[in-house]
Amino acid sequence: MGGEMGFTAVLGEIVPSTSMVMVEGCTIGLTILASTAMAKGMSPFVFVVYSNAVGSIILLPYSFLYDRNTMEMPLLTLSFLVRVFFLGLIGVTMAQNLAFLGLSYSSPIVAIGMANIIPAISFLLAIILRTTKFNWKCSGNQARLIGTFISIMGATSLTLYRGPTIKNHSYPALSLQSLAVPPQQRLFVFLSAHENWILGCIFFAASSLALSVCNLIQVGTVKIYPQVMKIISFYSLFGTIQSAVLAAFIERDPSAWRLELNLELFVIILTAIFTSLIRSSVHIWCMRMKGPYFVPIFKPVGILFASAFGCLLFADTFHYGSMMGAIVCGVGYCTVMWGQIREDDEMHKNSGNSSSPSDDEKVPLLQEDSQGRTLMIFLSKN
């Protein structure tokens, strides 16, 4: 009996961790596929429209199944529609288009590195808008401030310094150069064909800022309307419509909208299915098993995957400096998250409660990841 309980406990630790590592690896793979599709000529604006349209079709029926046991609230009200309109505008139309535009000018390592500065930006916004109280004597606040500084330094380094290109001679079998395919016709690419590194970083930084603002709106929206998945599906739908209007002004060539049975269509469908159902389901399951901070702590794992793929498969376009800048962003992310956990522990200790937040103290936060798709992340209140 004791052996079975021990085996179950081990599985309870290994399965969630393995699932999260696999999800982060798949996310990097999808980012590389999206980068390849754009290098082959697909517009990032069109990609955002089609991927969100497919995602909205999937999310709408799923949201009614997911929220069937949640207290029903009238959704078709002016207040709700205004909120989801702005969530779609900021979280999809602005953030996603900026992110994929940045990807079209840079590489997946920039996408992953810049995604790790979102907690730091959110912390600064919370201080500026006075939605959180900063206590210099609190070790958690001190750690979050230090982590924010590290994140900013990492983002600056990622933008201004790429360093020398990695030359991989140790693993010739894994190099795409061994495929005898011309560089312009490679199966997968890591660096944009229209490279403008600084511009790409600026777009990603702007996308991270938009997501941080979106997160603030989302927290208040979920407090009023606890039907989380319906909020996601509605603002994804609004964002799809808004992005379509934007793309119609930018991409006026009908050929840019034409889809065929090729890599582009495959990436659109795979991205929509993975981010709308698979990844969100894994995240929710892991958080229910392991707590609200379990999912966020795996975010920097994406940097390791991106660095490994870059070194092994794209050594002639992958740079030491960009890898180190992304790692510094990851260190800043971990420091900010550790400070958040420490701050919550101190808050509950001072109030005489247990260190683990109760269900009433958890706020569902709809957070965007590096792919620009919507995820549900449960974080404790500030």
C-alpha positions as CSV (number, residue, x, y, z in Angstrom):
1,M,0.0,0.0,0.0
2,G,2.8,2.4,0.9
3,G,4.6,1.5,-2.3
4,E,1.5,2.3,-4.4
5,M,1.1,5.7,-2.6
6,G,4.8,6.4,-3.2
7,F,4.5,5.6,-6.9
8,T,1.4,7.8,-7.2
9,A,3.3,10.6,-5.5
10,V,6.2,10.3,-7.9
11,L,3.8,10.3,-10.8
12,G,2.1,13.4,-9.4
13,E,5.5,15.2,-9.6
14,I,6.8,13.8,-12.9
15,V,3.8,13.9,-15.1
16,P,2.9,17.6,-14.6
17,S,6.5,18.7,-15.0
18,T,7.0,16.5,-18.1
19,S,3.8,17.9,-19.6
20,M,4.9,21.5,-19.0
21,V,8.4,20.9,-20.5
22,M,6.8,19.2,-23.6
23,V,4.3,22.1,-24.0
24,E,7.2,24.6,-23.9
25,G,9.1,22.6,-26.5
26,C,6.1,22.4,-28.8
27,T,5.6,26.2,-28.4
28,I,9.1,26.8,-29.6
29,G,8.5,24.4,-32.5
30,L,5.4,26.3,-33.5
31,T,7.3,29.6,-33.3
32,I,9.9,28.2,-35.7
33,L,7.2,27.0,-38.0
34,A,5.5,30.4,-37.9
35,S,8.9,32.1,-38.7
36,T,9.4,29.7,-41.6
37,A,5.9,30.4,-43.0
38,M,6.6,34.2,-42.9
39,A,10.0,33.7,-44.5
40,K,8.2,31.9,-47.3
41,G,6.1,35.0,-47.9
42,M,3.1,34.8,-45.6
43,S,2.0,38.1,-44.1
44,P,2.1,38.3,-40.3
45,F,-1.2,40.2,-40.3
46,V,-2.9,37.6,-42.4
47,F,-1.5,34.9,-40.1
48,V,-3.0,36.6,-37.0
49,V,-6.4,36.8,-38.7
50,Y,-6.6,33.2,-39.8
51,S,-5.1,31.7,-36.6
52,N,-7.5,33.7,-34.4
53,A,-10.4,32.9,-36.6
54,V,-9.8,29.2,-36.3
55,G,-9.1,29.5,-32.6
56,S,-12.4,31.4,-32.1
57,I,-14.3,28.7,-33.9
58,I,-12.8,26.2,-31.5
59,L,-13.1,28.3,-28.4
60,L,-16.7,29.3,-28.7
61,P,-18.3,25.9,-28.2
62,Y,-15.6,24.8,-25.8
63,S,-16.2,27.8,-23.6
64,F,-19.9,26.9,-23.1
65,L,-18.8,23.4,-22.1
66,Y,-16.1,24.6,-19.8
67,D,-18.2,27.3,-18.0
68,R,-21.4,25.2,-17.7
69,N,-21.0,24.8,-14.0
70,T,-20.0,28.5,-13.4
71,M,-22.4,31.0,-12.1
72,E,-24.2,32.5,-15.1
73,M,-23.8,36.2,-15.6
74,P,-25.5,38.3,-18.4
75,L,-22.8,38.7,-21.0
76,L,-24.5,40.7,-23.7
77,T,-24.4,43.9,-21.8
78,L,-22.8,47.2,-22.8
79,S,-20.2,47.0,-20.0
80,F,-19.1,43.4,-21.0
81,L,-19.0,44.2,-24.7
82,V,-16.9,47.3,-24.1
83,R,-14.4,45.3,-22.0
84,V,-14.0,42.5,-24.5
85,F,-13.7,45.0,-27.3
86,F,-10.7,46.6,-25.6
87,L,-9.3,43.2,-24.6
88,G,-9.5,42.2,-28.3
89,L,-8.0,45.5,-29.4
90,I,-5.1,45.5,-26.9
91,G,-4.5,41.7,-26.4
92,V,-5.0,40.5,-30.0
93,T,-5.1,43.4,-32.6
94,M,-2.1,45.2,-31.0
95,A,-0.1,42.6,-29.1
96,Q,-0.4,39.7,-31.5
97,N,0.2,41.8,-34.7
98,L,3.2,43.5,-33.1
99,A,4.6,40.1,-31.9
100,F,4.3,38.4,-35.3
101,L,5.6,41.5,-37.0
102,G,8.6,41.4,-34.7
103,L,9.0,37.7,-35.5
104,S,9.0,38.5,-39.2
105,Y,12.0,40.8,-38.6
106,S,14.0,38.8,-36.1
107,S,14.0,35.2,-34.7
108,P,12.3,32.9,-32.2
109,I,15.0,33.5,-29.6
110,V,13.9,37.2,-29.5
111,A,10.3,36.2,-29.2
112,I,11.0,33.9,-26.2
113,G,13.4,36.3,-24.6
114,M,11.1,39.3,-24.8
115,A,8.1,37.3,-23.6
116,N,10.0,36.9,-20.3
117,I,9.9,40.6,-19.6
118,I,6.1,40.7,-19.3
119,P,6.1,40.2,-15.4
120,A,8.6,43.0,-15.1
121,I,6.5,45.4,-17.2
122,S,3.4,44.4,-15.3
123,F,5.1,45.1,-12.0
124,L,6.2,48.6,-13.1
125,L,2.7,49.3,-14.4
126,A,1.2,48.2,-11.1
127,I,3.5,50.6,-9.3
128,I,2.8,53.5,-11.7
129,L,-1.0,53.0,-11.6
130,R,-0.8,52.3,-7.8
131,T,-2.7,49.0,-8.1
132,T,0.0,47.5,-5.8
133,K,1.8,48.9,-2.7
134,F,5.6,48.8,-2.9
135,N,7.3,48.2,0.5
136,W,11.0,48.7,0.5
137,K,11.3,46.5,3.6
138,C,9.6,43.6,1.9
139,S,12.1,41.1,0.5
140,G,9.6,40.0,-2.1
141,N,9.3,43.6,-3.4
142,Q,13.0,43.9,-3.4
143,A,13.4,40.8,-5.4
144,R,10.8,41.9,-7.9
145,L,12.5,45.2,-8.3
146,I,15.9,43.5,-8.9
147,G,14.3,41.1,-11.3
148,T,12.8,44.0,-13.2
149,F,16.2,45.6,-13.6
150,I,17.7,42.4,-14.8
151,S,14.9,41.9,-17.3
152,I,15.4,45.4,-18.7
153,M,19.1,44.8,-19.0
154,G,18.5,41.5,-20.7
155,A,16.0,43.1,-23.2
156,T,18.5,45.9,-23.9
157,S,21.3,43.4,-24.5
158,L,19.1,41.3,-26.7
159,T,18.3,44.4,-28.8
160,L,21.8,45.9,-29.1
161,Y,24.2,43.0,-29.1
162,R,24.0,39.7,-31.0
163,G,27.6,38.6,-30.9
164,P,29.3,36.2,-33.3
165,T,27.5,33.5,-35.1
166,I,27.6,30.0,-33.7
167,K,29.5,27.6,-36.0
168,N,28.4,24.0,-35.3
169,H,30.9,21.4,-36.4
170,S,30.2,18.9,-33.7
171,Y,26.8,17.7,-35.0
172,P,26.9,17.7,-38.8
173,A,24.1,15.2,-39.1
174,L,21.8,17.6,-37.3
175,S,22.7,20.7,-39.3
176,L,20.3,21.8,-42.0
177,Q,23.4,22.5,-44.1
178,S,23.8,18.8,-44.5
179,L,20.5,18.7,-46.4
180,A,22.1,20.2,-49.5
181,V,19.3,22.7,-49.7
182,P,20.0,26.3,-50.8
183,P,19.6,28.7,-47.8
184,Q,16.6,30.4,-49.5
185,Q,14.8,27.1,-49.8
186,R,15.5,25.5,-46.4
187,L,12.8,23.4,-44.8
188,F,12.9,25.5,-41.6
189,V,14.4,28.8,-40.8
190,F,15.4,30.5,-37.5
191,L,16.3,34.0,-38.7
192,S,14.0,36.2,-40.8
193,A,14.7,36.6,-44.4
194,H,13.8,40.3,-43.9
195,E,16.1,40.8,-41.0
196,N,16.0,44.0,-39.0
197,W,17.0,42.9,-35.5
198,I,16.5,46.2,-33.6
199,L,13.1,46.8,-35.3
200,G,12.0,43.3,-34.4
201,C,13.0,43.8,-30.7
202,I,11.1,47.1,-30.6
203,F,8.0,45.4,-31.9
204,F,8.3,42.6,-29.3
205,A,8.9,45.1,-26.5
206,A,5.7,47.0,-27.6
207,S,3.8,43.7,-27.7
208,S,4.9,42.9,-24.2
209,L,3.8,46.3,-23.0
210,A,0.4,45.8,-24.7
211,L,0.0,42.4,-23.0
212,S,0.8,43.9,-19.6
213,V,-1.9,46.5,-20.0
214,C,-4.3,43.8,-21.3
215,N,-3.6,41.7,-18.1
216,L,-4.7,44.6,-15.9
217,I,-8.0,44.9,-17.8
218,Q,-8.5,41.1,-17.7
219,V,-8.2,40.9,-13.9
220,G,-11.0,43.4,-13.4
221,T,-13.1,41.7,-16.1
222,V,-12.9,38.3,-14.5
223,K,-13.8,39.6,-11.1
224,I,-17.1,40.9,-12.6
225,Y,-17.7,38.1,-15.1
226,P,-16.3,34.8,-13.7
227,Q,-17.0,32.9,-16.9
228,V,-13.4,32.8,-17.9
229,M,-13.4,30.8,-21.1
230,K,-16.4,32.8,-22.5
231,I,-14.4,36.0,-21.9
232,I,-11.5,34.4,-23.9
233,S,-13.7,33.3,-26.8
234,F,-15.5,36.6,-27.0
235,Y,-12.4,38.8,-27.0
236,S,-10.7,36.4,-29.4
237,L,-13.7,36.9,-31.7
238,F,-13.5,40.7,-31.3
239,G,-9.7,40.6,-31.9
240,T,-10.2,38.5,-35.0
241,I,-12.6,41.1,-36.5
242,Q,-10.4,44.0,-35.6
243,S,-7.3,42.3,-37.0
244,A,-9.2,41.5,-40.2
245,V,-10.0,45.2,-40.6
246,L,-6.4,46.2,-40.0
247,A,-5.0,43.6,-42.3
248,A,-7.5,44.6,-45.0
249,F,-5.9,48.1,-45.0
250,I,-2.4,46.8,-45.0
251,E,-2.6,43.7,-47.2
252,R,-4.7,44.8,-50.2
253,D,-3.2,42.2,-52.6
254,P,-5.8,39.3,-52.8
255,S,-3.0,36.8,-53.3
256,A,-1.8,37.5,-49.7
257,W,-5.0,36.1,-48.4
258,R,-5.1,33.0,-50.6
259,L,-4.5,29.7,-48.7
260,E,-3.3,26.5,-50.2
261,L,-2.6,23.0,-48.9
262,N,0.9,23.9,-47.9
263,L,3.0,24.7,-44.8
264,E,1.2,28.0,-44.2
265,L,-2.2,26.3,-43.8
266,F,-0.7,23.6,-41.7
267,V,0.9,26.1,-39.3
268,I,-2.3,28.1,-39.0
269,I,-4.4,25.1,-38.0
270,L,-1.8,23.6,-35.8
271,T,-1.3,26.8,-33.9
272,A,-5.0,27.3,-33.4
273,I,-5.6,23.8,-32.1
274,F,-2.5,23.6,-29.9
275,T,-2.9,27.0,-28.3
276,S,-6.7,27.0,-27.9
277,L,-7.2,23.4,-26.6
278,I,-4.0,21.4,-25.9
279,R,-1.8,24.0,-24.2
280,S,-4.6,25.7,-22.2
281,S,-6.0,22.3,-21.1
282,V,-2.5,21.2,-19.9
283,H,-2.0,24.5,-18.1
284,I,-5.3,24.4,-16.3
285,W,-4.8,20.8,-15.3
286,C,-1.3,21.4,-14.0
287,M,-2.4,24.5,-12.0
288,R,-5.2,22.5,-10.4
289,M,-2.8,19.8,-9.4
290,K,0.3,21.9,-8.4
291,G,-0.9,25.4,-7.6
292,P,-1.0,28.8,-9.2
293,Y,2.7,29.3,-9.6
294,F,3.5,25.9,-11.2
295,V,2.8,26.9,-14.8
296,P,4.6,30.3,-14.8
297,I,7.9,28.9,-13.5
298,F,8.3,26.8,-16.6
299,K,8.2,29.8,-18.9
300,P,12.1,30.2,-19.1
301,V,12.4,26.6,-20.2
302,G,11.4,27.9,-23.6
303,I,14.7,29.8,-23.8
304,L,16.6,26.5,-23.3
305,F,14.7,24.9,-26.1
306,A,15.2,27.8,-28.4
307,S,18.9,27.9,-27.6
308,A,19.2,24.1,-28.2
309,F,17.4,24.3,-31.5
310,G,19.4,27.3,-32.6
311,C,22.8,25.7,-31.7
312,L,22.0,22.3,-33.2
313,L,19.9,23.1,-36.3
314,F,20.6,26.7,-37.2
315,A,24.2,27.3,-36.2
316,D,25.0,29.5,-39.1
317,T,22.2,32.1,-38.2
318,F,22.2,31.8,-34.4
319,H,24.3,34.2,-32.4
320,Y,25.9,33.9,-28.9
321,G,24.9,37.4,-27.9
322,S,21.2,36.9,-28.6
323,M,21.2,33.6,-26.6
324,M,22.9,35.3,-23.6
325,G,20.5,38.2,-23.8
326,A,17.5,35.8,-23.7
327,I,19.0,33.9,-20.8
328,V,19.4,37.2,-18.8
329,C,15.7,37.9,-19.5
330,G,14.9,34.5,-18.2
331,V,16.9,35.1,-15.0
332,G,15.0,38.4,-14.5
333,Y,11.7,36.6,-15.1
334,C,12.6,33.9,-12.4
335,T,13.7,36.7,-10.0
336,V,10.4,38.6,-10.4
337,M,8.4,35.4,-10.0
338,W,10.3,34.4,-6.9
339,G,9.7,37.9,-5.5
340,Q,6.0,37.5,-6.2
341,I,5.9,34.2,-4.4
342,R,7.9,35.5,-1.5
343,E,5.7,38.6,-1.2
344,D,2.6,36.4,-1.1
345,D,4.1,34.1,1.6
346,E,5.0,37.2,3.7
347,M,1.5,38.6,3.2
348,H,-0.2,35.4,4.3
349,K,2.2,34.9,7.2
350,N,1.6,38.4,8.5
351,S,-2.2,38.0,8.2
352,G,-2.0,34.7,10.1
353,N,-3.0,32.5,7.2
354,S,-1.3,29.6,5.6
355,S,1.4,30.3,2.9
356,S,-0.8,28.7,0.2
357,P,-3.4,31.1,-1.2
358,S,-7.0,30.0,-0.7
359,D,-9.4,29.7,-3.6
360,D,-10.9,33.0,-2.7
361,E,-7.5,34.7,-2.9
362,K,-6.7,33.5,-6.4
363,V,-7.5,35.7,-9.3
364,P,-7.9,34.2,-12.8
365,L,-5.6,36.1,-15.0
366,L,-5.8,35.7,-18.8
367,Q,-2.2,36.0,-19.9
368,E,-0.7,36.0,-23.4
369,D,2.4,33.9,-24.2
370,S,5.1,34.3,-26.8
371,Q,2.8,32.8,-29.5
372,G,0.3,35.6,-28.9
373,R,-2.5,33.2,-28.2
374,T,-4.7,33.4,-25.1
375,L,-3.9,31.2,-22.0
376,M,-5.6,31.1,-18.6
377,I,-3.1,31.7,-15.8
378,F,-4.1,31.7,-12.1
379,L,-2.0,34.2,-10.2
380,S,-2.5,35.5,-6.7
381,K,-3.6,39.0,-6.1
382,N,-1.0,41.7,-5.4
